[in-house]
């Protein structure tokens, strides 16, 4: 179970195209049943990383009263996720040189330490706030591997006709964890009486008994998350191989570019940069937007619990639809661009509908719970379900660049967009209507880039036309 460095021989192809001049048969590929166990472990880790990251947004009103946070502090707590991507080059190098197991163990170690740091029950509120911030940063450091390694896992363990589906599961389950925090938080942590927090009346409305009760419930959530992360860390430590004994396809066994050559090729490939921006801008904006969804919906008189349910169903719908679309892409192949055009067109329409609904005083559109639910859920379905399709198209575009490096670059760009947005948000928290317009503009920008993108399927060609 050790994570030894790859030798030059190990980086050579394991499967070769048959030589027409000889009758020597190549090494046969094989898929293993244990691939589902590997995918399940990875998915559970991604689920918890997303849940820990989004702990505070859904209960921001309760956290403000319990720990004397400001609204800008809530934005910073969400911001630590993108900040954790700062050393992404190091994690991508570790994944390329040492394999998935070593990089994943390091990431889960950061998750355990972060969850433990947040759970230390110190009475000093100032120290407690610093511990919570430190824990969120450590959890964010797990992001580069957790959010980038899904396509690498699917290529390493799954056959070509299951690859997009495995990518969808591994990539989207992190969003599902963030969605579940919209439910777990508001259901376990009671909301304060004054959800708008008027400082002058705080001493009257929020009694010491109520604040202590809120703190106890938040502590319960933190302890529960710590326990689950610790169990998963032990499971990965016990069993999580970097690769199967035999590769599942020709593409999985073929030789890849070196680390430095891969980075240079990605940064000099205009088509890659084009589709990378089409992915990073809308998904980065949506990540920041969903992290403060409670604050966005507060002016529309949507409660903390209702905002949680809206966020939950929007992400869950995206995850379910994303897996279904990935399965569809596995069956038809070569139609990734068309699928993305349809998805981003739907996202552009849905985000425009949501933005105009929130501006009901100007547009006179009906701003009801039904319209907010529907527009937000439809938006989440189109945006979140596009993630695995983007990943597959990016990998096809730049093959034979390793999957982990390719997805590492684009997830870094997405988190860079999220970080810039949340940093700007720390200074402008009074009126968030501008954030809705950013969301609409990002979807339209992505749609234009995809329309002008010229697709290619180099990895798919290798799997289909090279007989094994």
N, C-alpha and C positions, 0 to 999 in steps of 0.2 A: 504493500500500500504506500510505499515511499514515493517521493516525487523527484526522481533523478533527472538531470539535464539530458536533453535529447542529443544523441550523437549524430554525426553526418550520415551514417548508414541508416539510422532510424528515420531520417528526413527524406530518404530516397523513396521513390514510388514502390508500393507493395504490389500493385497490380499493373501490368503492362498490356498494351494492345497486342493482340496475337500477331506473330510474324507470319506473313503470307508465304514465306519461303520455307517455313518449317512446319512441322505438325506438333510442336511443343505447346502444350496447353498452359495458359497463365494461371496464377494463383486465383482461386475462386473466392468471391466475396460471400459474406454471411451476416445475417442479422441475428441478434441474441435476444431472448426473452427478458434478460435483465435490463435491457434498455429502458423498459417502462419504470423499473425501480429507480434508475439513475434520473430519468426525467421527473419522477415524482419528488425525489429528494431536492432536486434543483428548484422545482416549482414551489415547494413549500418554503424554501429559503427566500425565494423571490417574493412570495406572498407576505412573509413576515417583514422583509426589508421595506416593502411598500407600506405595510400597516404601521410600522414604527415611525417611518418618515412622516406620515399624515396623522399622527396622533393628535396634534394640537389644533389644527384648523377646524375640525368639526366641533370641538368643545372650547372654542376661543373665548366665548363669553364666560364660561365657568373658570377657565384658566386665568382670565383677567382678574376675577374676584379672589380666586384661591391663592395665587402667587404674586398678585400685584403687577402682572404683566401689562404693558401697553399694547395697543393694536400693532404698532410697528414691531414689537417683540415677536408677535405671532408670525408676522411676515418673515422675520429673521430666522425663526425656528424652521420654517419651510425652506428658507434659503440655504440652510446648511446641507440640504441634499445636493443641489447643484455645486456648492463649494467643494463637496467631497470628490468631485470629478477633477479637481486641480491636478493631482498626480496620475492622471489617466494613462500617460505614456508608460509609467512604471508598471502599472497593472497589465497593460497590453504586452509589454516585454515579458513579464513573468508568465503570462498565459501562453505566449509563443514559445518561450524557451523551456519552461518547466512543466507545461501542461495545465489542463483545467483543474486538476485536483489541488495542486499547490496554491494557485491563485484563489480558488474557492475557499480553501481552509483559512487563508489569511483574511479574506473578506468576512467569513463567518466569525472569526475571532474578533474583528472590529465590531460586528453586530452584538456579540455577547458583552464585550466591554462597554459599548455604548448603552445597551439596555440596562446593565448593572449600574452604570454611573447615574443614569436618570432616576434609579429606584432608591438611592441612598436617602433615608428619611431624616435629613438634618433640619433642626428647628429654625435656623437662620435663613430667612427668605432670600436674602441677597446671594448667599452661598448656594442655596438650592437652585436658584435661577441659573447660576453659572454651571452647576452640575448638569442641569437639563440641557443647556446649550452645548456643553461638551459631549454629552451622550448623543445628541442629534448629529453632531459633526462626525463622530465615530461611525454612526450608522450610515451617514452619507458616504464615507470612504469605502463602504461595501458596494456602492452603486456601480462603479466602472465595470466590475466583473459580473455582478448580478444582471445588469441591464444589457450587457454586450455579449455574453457567452451563449445565449440561447441558440443562435444559428450555428455556432461552432459545435455545440452539443448535438444538434439535429443532424449535421453533416457527418459527425464522427460515429454516431450510433444508429442512424435510421436510413432506410432505403430511400431512393429518390422519390418514390410515390407516397412517402409518408413525411418527407422532409419539411414541407411548408406547414403541415399540421403540427409537427413537433416544435417548429419555430414559433408558431402562434401560441401554443400552450406555454412554452418557456418564457416568451416575451411578454405576454399579456397578463400572466398571473400576478405580476408585481402591481399592475394597475388594479387587479381584483383585491389585493390586500389593502391598497389605499382606499378602495371603495368600501370595504368592510369596516374600515375605521369610521366611516360616516354613520354606520349603524351602531357599532360596539360603543363608541364614545358617547354619543347622545343618550343611548339606552341605559348605560351604566353610570354615567355622570349626570346628576341633575343640573338643569340650567338655573341660573340665579333669577330672582324675581324681576330685576331690571336689566333686560338684555341689551339695553343701549348704554348702560353704565354712565349715569350722571354722577360726577365726582362729588358734588355737594351733598347729594342725598345718599351716598354710599353707606355712610355710617348708620343711617336709619333703616334702609332697605335690607342690606346684607348684614345680618347679625353674626356674631362670632360663632354661634351654633351652626348656622347655615354654612359659613365658610369652612369650618372644620369638617362638616359632613362632605362637602364638595372635595376637600383635600383627601379625605379617606377614600372616596370613590375613585379619584384619579390615581391614588397610590395602588389601589386594587388593579386597575388597568395596567399600570406599569409593571407590577409584579407578575401578572399573568403573561404579558409579552416577554418578559425576561425568562420565565420558565419554559415557554415554547421554544425560544431561540436557543436556550442552553441544551434542550433535548435534541434539536436539529444539529447543533454543533457536534454532539456526541455521535449522532448517526453518521454524519459525513466523515468524522474521524475514523469510525469503524469501517465504513465501506463507501468509497466513491472513486472508482478507477478513472483515469484520464481518458482511456480509449479501450475498445474491445480487443480481444486477441486477433481477430481478423476484421478488416474494414468492410462496411456494408455496401460500398459502391466503388466505382472507378475514381470518381471525383474525391472521395474520402481518402483514397490511397495515393493520389497523385502528388507530385512534389510541388511545394509552394515557394513563393518568394521569401527571401530573408526579411528580417524585421526592418532594417534600414531601407532596403529597396522597396518594401511595401509602402512605407510612409511616403517616400519620394514619389512613387507612382500615383498614390491617392491624391496628393496635393497638386500634382501636375496634370491630372486627368479632368478636363473640363466637364465631361459628361457626368463623372462621379460628383463633382462639386455642385453641379446643377441639381441632380436628384437628391443629394445630401441636404441642400438648402430647402428643397421642397418637403423633405421630411422634418428637418430640425425646427424650422420656423413655426409651423402650426402646432406640432406636438410640444415644443417648448413653451409656447404661449398657453396652450391648454393646461399644461402641468401647473404653471403659475396661477392661472385663472381658477382651476379647480381647488387649489390649496387654500384660496381665500373665498370660496364660493359662498360661505355663510355670510361674510361681510358684504358681498355683492348683492345678495338677496335680502339683506336686512332692510334697506329702504323700501322694498316691495312688501314689507310686513310679513315676511316669511320667517317662521320660527326656526330655532336651532335644529330641532328634530326634523321638521319638514325639509330644511335645506340638506340635512344629512341623507334623507331618503331620496331626494332629487339627485344628489351626487352619487349615491349608491347605484341607483338604477341606470344612470347614464353610463357608468363604467361597466357594470355587469352586462348591459346590453351590448356594449362595444366588445367585451371579451367573448361573449357567446357568438355574436355575429362574426367576429374576427376568426374564430376557430372554424366556423362554417365556411367562410370565404376562403380560408387557407386550404381546407379540404377540397373545395371546389377548384382552387388553383392547382392542387396536386393532380386532379383528375383531367384537367384540360391542358395545362402547361402552355407556356409561351404567350399568355394573355395578361401578364401582370400590369402592363401599362394601362390597358383598357379598364381593368378593375380599379386601379388607382384614380383614373379620371372620373369614373362614376362616384367613387367614394368622396373625393374632394369637392366635386360639384354638389353632392348632397350636403357636405359639411358647410359649404359656403352659404347655401340656402338656409340651413338650420340656424347657423350663427347669426345671420341677418334677421331672421324671425325672432330669435331670442333678444337681440339687441334692441330692436324696435319695440318689442313687448315691454322691456324694462323702461322705455321712454314713453310710457303711455300718456303722459301729460302733453307731449308734443304730437305723437302719432295718433292718439285716441284709439289705439288698438286695445282689445280687451286683455287686461292683465289679471288673469285668474290662475288659480293653482293648476288647473288642467293645462292651460297654455304654457305655463312655465315648466311644468313636468314634461310635457310632450316635446317642446323645442329643445330643452336641455338633454333629454334622453336621446333624441334623434341625433343631436350634435355629437354626443359621446359615442354613439354607435358607429358613426362614420369615421370619426377621428381615431378612436382607439383601435378599431378593427383594421385600420390601414397600416399599423405598425409592422406586423409580420410580413405584409406584402411589400412594404418599402424595404425591409431587410433582405428579402429574397431577391428583389430587383437589384439592389445595391451589390450584393454578392455576385450575381450573374454578370453585372456590368464590369467588375474589376477583377474577376477570376483570372489568374491563380493567387491573388492576394489572400492571405488567411482570413477566415471568417471573423475571428475574434478581433483582429486589427481593424477590419473594415467597419464592423458595427461599433467598435470602440470609438472610432473617429466621429461617426455620426451621432452617437449618443452623447459624446462630449459637446458637440455643436448644439444639440437640443438642450442640454443642461446649461450651456452658456447662455442661450436665449432665455431660459427660465430664470437663471441667476440675474441677468441684467434687468429683467422685468420685475422681479421681486425686490431688487436693490432700489429701483426707481419707486416701487410701491411703498417702501419704508418712509418716503418723504411725502407721498400723496395718498393718504388713506381716507380723506373726507368724502370725496366723490369718485367712485370707481366706474363711472359710465365709460370713461376713456378706455378701460381695460376690455370692455365688451367690443368696442370698435377695433381694438388691436386684434382681437380674436377673429372678427370677420375679415379684416384685411389680410391676416396671415393665411387663412384658408383660400382666399381668392389668389393670393400670390403663389401659393403652392400649386393650385390648379393650372395657372399659366405656365409655370415651369414644366409641369408634367406634360402638358400639351405639346411643348416644343422639344421634348426629350426623345432621343432616338434610342430605342431599346436594343439589347443584344443578349444572347443566352449562351455564353461560352461554357459554363459548367454543365448546363443541361445537354448541350451538344456532345460533350465528352461522355456523359452517362448513356445517352441514347445510341450514339453511333459507334462507340468503341465496344466491341463484343468481349464479354468475359466468360 
